[in-house]
Amino acid sequence: MNAVETTALLQTLAEVWELCPDMRLGQLVATIGVLAEDATDHSLWDAEDNELLAAMQRFREDLLARAR
């Protein structure tokens, strides 16, 4: 993972967390992990950073759409 990927992952995580203020960090990470597992058909342990980022981005977009 490079610095750009790390920054994108953490920034997106922060954005998603702001949309879910009642979730604890562990709950949020678990939710994102399940979404990544569903999308990639392999465990969170084996998910690549770009797959995790894509799951977070989809989750963020879903949350934004629900808020409208």
PyMOL commands that set and color helices and strands:
alter all, ss='L'
color gray80, all
select helices_A, chain A and resi 3-19+25-40+44-46+49-67
alter helices_A, ss='H'
color red, helices_A
deselect
rebuild
show_as cartoon
